[in-house]
Amino acid sequence: MRTISIVVQNLKCSGCASTIENKLNHLFNIANVDIDVENSIVMFDYADELALLDAKETLKILGYPEAGEVNSFGTKAKSFMSCAMGKMS
């Protein structure tokens, strides 16, 4: 397994972190998910490039695209909903 740190957009609080951690931990070949909210960093171990692409796509779908990617109003709205769901769980 290899480890990666990804700077993401829209990561604001522990609710966001909870949602991200929960979703990534359920992906195949992803392990040891850790979130640094203060610096907007998502860290995890991945087995292969397919797992990495799956994790990045999951982050984007949740509303937390990688820094430098398009961050539309729709993406920001998704992150708001993900954040709220994370706070409830």
N, C-alpha and C positions, 0 to 999 in steps of 0.2 A: 504494500500500500504506500501511496505517496500522500503528502500533506500539502494543502493549498490554503492560502489566505486570499479572500476576495473582498475588495471594497465594494459595497453596494450602496444604492441610493434609497432614500425614504426610511431608513432604519432609525427609529426615534426613541423606543422605550423597551421595557422588559416584555410587554405584550407582543411587540413585533418579534423580539428574540424568541419568545416561547413558540410562536407560530412557525418560524423558520426552523428552529431546532426540532420541533415535532415532525414537520413534513420531511426534512432531510433525513432524519433518523429512520424513516420508513422506506427510504430508497434502497434498492439493491446495490451492494458494494460501496456504500457510504458509511463511515463510522466516525466516532469521536468528534461530533459536531460541537463547536464552541463559538459563542457569539461575543464580540466586543462592541457593545452598543455605543459607547462613547466615541469610538473611532470608525463606526459603521463597517466593521470587519466580520466576515463569516469565515470560520476556519473548519476544515474537516479533512479526513483521510478518504481517499478514493482508490479503487482497485485498478481502473483503466480509464481510457479517454471517454468511452461510452458513459460510464458512471459520472464523470466530470461534466459532460455535456447535459446529462439528465438533471444533475443538481443545478446547473446554471439555468436551464430552462424552467425548472421548478421555482427557483428564486424569481425569475422574470414573471411567471404566471401569478405568483403570490403578490407581485407589486414591488419587488426589490431587485431591479435590474442592476447589473454590474455597472460601476462607475464608468462614465464615458458613453454608455448606451443611451438611446432616446428615453426620456423620462416624461411621458405625456401626462395629461390630466387624468386619463383613464388608468394609467399605471399608478399614479399617486392615489387615486380613489381605491384601487385594489389594495394598496398597502394599508390604507386607513381601515378597510374592512378586515384585513388580516390582523392588524393591530388589535382591533376590538375583539376579534375572536380569540386571540391569544390571551387577552386580559380576562376573558370569561372562563378559560379552561385552567 
